[in-house]
Amino acid sequence: MGRPILLVDDVMTSGATLMACAQACLDAGSGPVRVLTLARAAKDA
C-alpha cells in the first residue's frame, strides 16, 4: 500500500472533482485518501 494522501480544495460544489481525484490517487496505488475543503457551496433554496 502507498502513502496516505490529503487532497485540499478551497470550495466543494458537487464533490465530483474531489471524487475523481481521489479515485485517480487510489488507482495509482496511493494509501488512504482524505479530503479537506475550506467551504462548501450551498444549493439554491
C-alpha positions in Angstrom: 0.0 0.0 0.0 1.2 3.5 -0.8 1.4 6.7 1.2 -1.7 8.4 2.5 -2.9 11.4 0.5 -4.5 14.6 1.7 -6.5 16.4 -1.1 -7.2 20.1 -0.3 -9.8 22.2 -2.2 -11.0 25.7 -1.5 -14.7 25.2 -2.4 -16.6 22.0 -2.9 -19.7 22.2 -5.0 -20.9 18.7 -6.1 -17.9 16.8 -5.0 -17.4 15.2 -8.4 -13.9 16.7 -8.9 -12.7 15.5 -5.5 -14.1 12.1 -6.1 -12.3 11.8 -9.4 -9.1 13.0 -7.9 -9.4 10.6 -5.0 -10.1 7.7 -7.4 -7.1 8.6 -9.6 -4.9 8.5 -6.5 -6.2 5.2 -5.4 -5.9 3.8 -9.0 -2.2 4.9 -8.9 -1.5 3.0 -5.8 -1.9 5.5 -3.0 -2.8 4.7 0.5 -5.9 6.1 2.1 -7.2 9.4 0.7 -8.6 12.1 2.9 -10.2 15.3 1.7 -10.2 18.8 3.3 -12.3 21.6 2.0 -12.5 25.2 3.2 -16.1 25.8 2.1 -19.0 24.1 0.5 -21.2 25.8 -2.0 -24.9 25.8 -0.9 -27.6 24.7 -3.2 -30.2 27.4 -4.1 -33.2 27.1 -1.9 
